[in-house]
Every structure is written in structure tokens, then in C-alpha cells.
Amino acid sequence: MKRYIIDKEGNLLEVTDLKTAIFQVAMYLTYEIKNPTQEEEAFHKKRLSYWKDIYSKLVILKQDADKTTAIN
């Protein structure tokens, strides 16, 4: 079964390996920039918001998949 999410920029993303995707995004959320410039800080905040959104959508997909598995 193919799964998709739409990111904050309106792009349709196919999720081919949900478990790996959640793991990878969780890792992205831990990245930090030491002593960032104002531009770097602004970019980091925008990307962090992007990855948090992706993470929440992936978790919802997982919850839906778990419910489907429990029903079957």
C-alpha cells in the first residue's frame, strides 16, 4: 500500500519505508547549529518547522497503519 503526505510547501511525498522515515526525521530534529549567524538561525527555524510538520504527519500515518493492522 502506497502512503503519501503533503509537506508544508505543497509537495506530495511518497513514504516508502515508514519506520525508517520516522527515524530519519527524528534525527533531523536533533540537529543544531553552533553559533549561527542570523541568516543561519532563520534558515534553521524554518527547516525545524518543516521537519516537525513532516514528523507529525508520519506519526499519524503510523497510527493509522497500526489501527488497520489491529483490525485485520
C-alpha positions as CSV (number, residue, x, y, z in Angstrom):
1,M,0.0,0.0,0.0
2,K,1.4,3.3,-1.0
3,R,1.4,6.1,1.5
4,Y,1.7,9.8,0.9
5,I,2.0,13.1,2.8
6,I,1.9,16.7,1.7
7,D,4.7,18.8,3.1
8,K,4.4,22.5,4.1
9,E,5.5,23.6,0.7
10,G,2.6,21.7,-1.0
11,N,4.8,18.8,-2.3
12,L,3.4,15.3,-2.4
13,L,5.8,12.9,-0.8
14,E,5.6,9.2,-1.1
15,V,6.6,7.3,2.0
16,T,8.2,4.0,1.0
17,D,9.5,2.9,4.4
18,L,7.5,4.5,7.3
19,K,9.7,3.2,10.1
20,T,12.9,4.5,8.5
21,A,11.3,7.8,7.6
22,I,10.2,8.4,11.2
23,F,13.7,7.5,12.4
24,Q,15.4,9.8,9.9
25,V,13.1,12.8,10.6
26,A,13.6,12.3,14.4
27,M,17.4,12.6,13.7
28,Y,16.9,15.8,11.7
29,L,15.0,17.3,14.6
30,T,18.1,16.9,16.8
31,Y,20.5,18.8,14.5
32,E,21.8,22.1,15.9
33,I,23.9,24.9,14.5
34,K,26.5,26.2,16.9
35,N,27.0,30.0,17.0
36,P,24.7,30.6,14.0
37,T,24.5,33.8,12.1
38,Q,21.1,35.5,11.9
39,E,20.6,34.0,8.4
40,E,21.6,30.5,9.6
41,E,19.3,30.8,12.6
42,A,16.3,31.9,10.4
43,F,17.0,29.0,8.0
44,H,17.3,26.6,10.9
45,K,14.0,27.7,12.4
46,K,12.3,27.3,9.0
47,R,13.7,23.8,8.5
48,L,12.9,22.8,12.0
49,S,9.3,23.8,11.5
50,Y,9.3,21.9,8.2
51,W,10.7,18.7,9.8
52,K,8.3,18.9,12.8
53,D,5.4,19.1,10.4
54,I,6.7,16.1,8.5
55,Y,7.3,14.1,11.7
56,S,3.7,14.7,12.9
57,K,2.3,13.6,9.6
58,L,4.4,10.4,9.6
59,V,3.3,9.6,13.2
60,I,-0.3,10.0,12.0
61,L,0.4,7.6,9.2
62,K,1.9,5.1,11.6
63,Q,-1.1,5.4,13.9
64,D,-3.4,4.8,11.0
65,A,-1.3,1.8,9.9
66,D,-1.4,0.4,13.4
67,K,-5.1,0.7,13.6
68,T,-5.5,-1.1,10.3
69,T,-3.3,-3.9,11.4
70,A,-5.2,-4.3,14.7
71,I,-8.5,-4.5,12.8
72,N,-7.2,-7.2,10.4
